[in-house]
Amino acid sequence: MEVSVKEARNSIGTLLDRTQKGEEILISRRGKKVARLVPVDISEKRLPDLSDFRASIAVRGASLSQTVIDSRNMERY
């Protein structure tokens, strides 16, 4: 479906409803296509769950806070 910018402004709610149902809407200005309304693919936008990855990382050596404390103590004495 193709609509003008003016038509899109006046009926954005209807166009969004149609897009949500899977329809693609082309918006034109003075007969030239300038934009496209397409449904969002929610599964594509989600980030992977990183909790398993975080749990698999083993902390080695002294913690950063302990390293900073040790460094400050060495500078003082």
N, C-alpha and C positions, 0 to 999 in steps of 0.2 A: 504494500500500500504506500502511496506517496501523497504527502500533504504539504501545503505551503507553510511558511513560518507563521503567518497570521492564523491559519486554521489550527496549527499546533498549539499556539498560545491560547486560543479559545476553547480547545478541547483536550488539554493535556491529561486530565483525569481519565477520559475515555481511551486516549492513546496508550496510557500506562496500563490500563486494564487489558487492552488487546495485546500489548507487549508481554505482560505477565502470563498470558495464555499461550505465548509462543510465537506471536506474529512479529515480523520485522517491519518497522515503519521508517520510510525515507522522508526526510524533511528537505524541502527545496526553497530557494530564494530566487525569485525572478526566473524560474524554470531550471535553475542549476541545483543539483543535489549538493547539500552542504553538511548534512548530518544523518545519522542512522540511529534509531532506537532499537535495541536488541535485548532479548531477555538475558538476565544475569545467570550464569552457571555457578550456583552456590558451591558445588563440590570443588570447582576449580580454584576458588578463592580461599579455601581453608588451608591453614598451615598445618603441617604434620605435628602429631603429638610428640614432643621431645622428652617426656618424662622418663621413658625407658633409656634414652640416650644419656640423659643427665645422671641417672642411677648407675650407669655402666662406667662412668668416669671415676677413677680412683684418685684421691688427693694424695700427692707425694710431697715429702719434705715439710718444712715448717710453713705455717699459715702466713699469709701476707702481713697480718697485724703483728704476729710475733717477729717477723723479719724487720718490720719498721721499728718496733720497740728495741730489738737488739741493736739495730743500727744507731738509734738515738743514744742508747746507753754507751756504745763504743765511742761516740763523738764527745761525750761529756768527760770521759776519763782517759 
